[in-house]
């Protein structure tokens, strides 16, 4: 993301995008009553979705990109600093989703399907923001055809493989495999189903 915001939140980046005139709108679902900055962002118009799909037959289908903006807040001080900023978990995911939103907005032709960019809070308190969206979607639930969640992308070492949770249970498996081949990375096994059955 071509924004330098040291020490500032992903929501601050939304205002930068808005101030730049970037034609990107996002939805912020906040479950924290104290999230006054999220409420202000909503009032400022930083909600909705970008680029309604250009294909009349597919424009009511939505691909959703999600990242959570919360972290653990405050905790045991380290070197005198008790604020847990969450640069890795999950400002990095927020930055990637914002960059994807900007890339979609710059496309010369709209994507065939509509794209919704969703930023949720209360993830660290039990996926509450995501749960709220799942129960109260802003688009018809049967029109959501894919959900791509970015949470703690590992940027500390070369990317050798990915584990696309749930892809093998959907039509996303084939495009994920094509993308992995194109990038020269392996696909690891999704062990979440095994863990759920134990």
Backbone torsions as a table, in degrees:
resi	resn	phi	psi	omega
1	UNK	NA	129.1	-175.0
2	UNK	-86.3	54.5	179.1
3	UNK	-136.6	130.6	179.0
4	UNK	-105.4	104.0	-177.2
5	UNK	-127.8	64.1	-178.1
6	UNK	-61.1	130.4	176.6
7	UNK	74.1	11.0	-179.3
8	UNK	-117.2	161.6	-172.4
9	UNK	-85.8	168.3	174.5
10	UNK	-61.1	-31.4	179.0
11	UNK	-67.5	-32.3	174.0
12	UNK	-60.8	-37.3	179.6
13	UNK	-63.0	-32.6	177.4
14	UNK	-61.3	-40.0	179.1
15	UNK	-67.2	-36.5	177.0
16	UNK	-62.5	-46.1	177.8
17	UNK	-58.3	-43.8	-179.6
18	UNK	-62.9	-44.3	-178.8
19	UNK	-65.5	-29.9	177.9
20	UNK	-74.0	-9.4	-176.9
21	UNK	80.5	14.8	179.3
22	UNK	-67.2	131.1	-175.7
23	UNK	-82.3	60.3	179.6
24	UNK	-124.2	129.7	173.6
25	UNK	-122.3	144.9	-178.7
26	UNK	-132.7	163.4	176.4
27	UNK	-109.1	131.6	177.3
28	UNK	-114.6	121.6	175.9
29	UNK	-106.3	111.8	-178.0
30	UNK	-111.0	127.5	177.4
31	UNK	-104.7	-0.8	179.3
32	UNK	-94.7	120.1	177.0
33	UNK	-58.5	-27.3	-177.0
34	UNK	-82.7	0.3	-178.1
35	UNK	-78.8	64.6	-178.9
36	UNK	-64.4	-31.5	178.8
37	UNK	-67.1	-34.0	177.4
38	UNK	-68.2	-40.0	179.0
39	UNK	-64.6	-41.5	177.6
40	UNK	-62.9	-39.1	179.0
41	UNK	-62.8	-40.1	178.2
42	UNK	-62.7	-44.1	-179.9
43	UNK	-65.5	-28.2	-179.4
44	UNK	-78.4	-2.9	177.0
45	UNK	95.5	13.4	179.7
46	UNK	-86.9	66.2	179.0
47	UNK	-154.0	168.3	-179.3
48	UNK	107.4	-151.0	178.1
49	UNK	-143.3	163.3	-173.0
50	UNK	-102.2	145.6	170.3
51	UNK	49.0	78.2	173.8
52	UNK	-51.5	138.4	-175.5
53	UNK	-52.6	143.4	-176.9
54	UNK	-88.3	-9.7	-179.3
55	UNK	-95.7	117.1	-177.9
56	UNK	-54.9	-31.0	-178.5
57	UNK	-80.9	-19.7	-174.3
58	UNK	-119.3	-4.5	-172.5
59	UNK	-65.9	-17.8	177.0
60	UNK	-88.8	1.1	172.3
61	UNK	-94.0	138.2	-175.5
62	UNK	-121.7	134.0	169.1
63	UNK	-100.3	127.2	-175.3
64	UNK	-110.1	128.4	171.6
65	UNK	-106.5	128.1	-175.8
66	UNK	-127.4	140.7	168.4
67	UNK	-145.0	146.5	177.6
68	UNK	-97.0	143.5	-174.3
69	UNK	-101.1	-7.1	-177.7
70	UNK	-91.1	163.5	170.4
71	UNK	-138.0	-150.8	-174.9
72	UNK	-90.9	-0.2	177.5
73	UNK	75.7	-110.4	-179.0
74	UNK	-116.3	151.7	179.1
75	UNK	-158.6	-153.3	179.3
76	UNK	-63.2	129.2	-178.0
77	UNK	-66.3	139.7	174.2
78	UNK	-123.1	120.5	-175.9
79	UNK	53.9	37.5	176.9
80	UNK	82.3	0.8	-178.5
81	UNK	-113.3	116.2	-177.8
82	UNK	-97.1	-0.2	-179.2
83	UNK	-87.9	126.2	176.3
84	UNK	-95.2	99.5	-171.5
85	UNK	-71.1	-30.2	177.9
86	UNK	74.5	38.5	179.7
87	UNK	-59.3	-41.4	179.5
88	UNK	-84.1	-39.2	-176.4
89	UNK	-123.4	80.7	21.6
90	UNK	-150.5	36.0	177.6
91	UNK	-60.0	-30.8	178.1
92	UNK	-64.4	-42.2	177.2
93	UNK	-66.0	-39.4	177.7
94	UNK	-61.7	-44.8	179.9
95	UNK	-60.4	-40.9	179.9
96	UNK	-65.3	-44.5	180.0
97	UNK	-63.7	-40.0	177.0
98	UNK	-62.1	-40.0	179.3
99	UNK	-66.9	-39.6	176.4
100	UNK	-62.8	-40.9	178.4
101	UNK	-61.8	-42.9	178.8
102	UNK	-63.9	-40.0	179.5
103	UNK	-63.9	-42.7	176.8
104	UNK	-61.1	-42.4	-178.1
105	UNK	-64.3	-26.7	-177.6
106	UNK	-88.6	-6.1	-178.8
107	UNK	-61.3	137.8	178.0
108	UNK	-69.5	-25.2	178.5
109	UNK	-125.9	136.4	179.6
110	UNK	-61.6	148.7	172.7
111	UNK	-65.6	159.3	-177.7
112	UNK	-67.1	-38.8	178.6
113	UNK	-99.8	160.1	174.7
114	UNK	-77.0	152.5	-177.1
115	UNK	-126.2	128.9	179.3
116	UNK	-113.7	129.0	177.5
117	UNK	-108.0	120.4	-171.2
118	UNK	-122.8	128.1	176.2
119	UNK	-118.0	119.3	-175.0
120	UNK	-114.4	157.0	174.4
121	UNK	-116.7	-177.9	178.8
122	UNK	61.9	23.4	176.2
123	UNK	-65.7	-42.4	-177.6
124	UNK	-72.1	-11.3	177.8
125	UNK	-99.4	13.5	176.0
126	UNK	116.9	36.1	177.7
127	UNK	57.6	33.1	-173.4
128	UNK	-66.4	-40.6	179.0
129	UNK	-64.9	-43.1	177.8
130	UNK	-65.1	-40.4	178.3
131	UNK	-62.2	-40.8	179.0
132	UNK	-61.6	-45.1	179.2
133	UNK	-63.5	-41.5	179.9
134	UNK	-61.0	-35.2	179.8
135	UNK	-85.1	-22.6	-176.6
136	UNK	-134.4	59.4	-176.6
137	UNK	-64.1	148.6	180.0
138	UNK	-86.8	-5.6	173.6
139	UNK	-129.8	159.0	179.5
140	UNK	-54.5	130.5	-175.4
141	UNK	-58.3	-37.9	-178.7
142	UNK	-73.3	-5.8	176.5
143	UNK	-94.9	-2.2	177.3
144	UNK	-86.6	111.0	-174.1
145	UNK	-102.2	-15.4	178.4
146	UNK	-157.0	145.4	177.8
147	UNK	-131.1	115.9	-179.8
148	UNK	-112.8	108.6	-176.5
149	UNK	-102.5	128.9	177.9
150	UNK	-110.1	114.9	-178.0
151	UNK	-140.0	118.3	178.1
152	UNK	53.1	58.4	175.2
153	UNK	-63.3	135.8	-177.5
154	UNK	-82.0	113.0	-177.1
155	UNK	-114.4	10.8	-172.7
156	UNK	-92.4	-9.1	-178.6
157	UNK	-152.1	165.7	-179.8
158	UNK	-58.5	139.7	179.2
159	UNK	-79.0	113.8	-178.8
160	UNK	-106.5	-29.7	179.6
161	UNK	-154.0	167.8	176.3
162	UNK	-132.3	157.7	174.1
163	UNK	-125.4	95.2	-178.8
164	UNK	-81.5	89.0	-176.0
165	UNK	-54.2	125.7	175.4
166	UNK	84.2	-9.3	-176.0
167	UNK	-60.5	-35.1	-177.6
168	UNK	-68.4	-12.3	179.5
169	UNK	-98.3	10.5	-176.7
170	UNK	-143.7	178.5	177.0
171	UNK	-77.0	-0.2	177.4
172	UNK	-76.2	-15.0	-176.8
173	UNK	-57.5	-45.9	-177.0
174	UNK	-64.1	-49.4	178.3
175	UNK	-64.9	-32.8	177.1
176	UNK	-64.0	-43.7	178.8
177	UNK	-62.5	-42.2	178.3
178	UNK	-62.1	-44.4	-179.4
179	UNK	-64.1	-41.3	179.6
180	UNK	-63.2	-43.3	177.7
181	UNK	-61.2	-44.2	-179.5
182	UNK	-59.7	-39.3	-178.3
183	UNK	-86.6	-8.2	179.3
184	UNK	71.8	34.3	178.4
185	UNK	-119.7	155.7	-179.2
186	UNK	-87.7	163.2	174.3
187	UNK	-111.7	119.5	179.1
188	UNK	-82.7	164.1	-179.9
189	UNK	-74.4	141.8	175.9
190	UNK	-89.7	105.4	-177.5
191	UNK	-94.1	5.7	-176.2
192	UNK	-65.0	-37.8	-179.9
193	UNK	-64.2	-40.2	177.9
194	UNK	-62.4	-41.4	-179.8
195	UNK	-65.4	-36.2	-179.6
196	UNK	-70.2	-24.9	-177.4
197	UNK	-86.3	-10.6	-178.3
198	UNK	-76.5	NA	NA
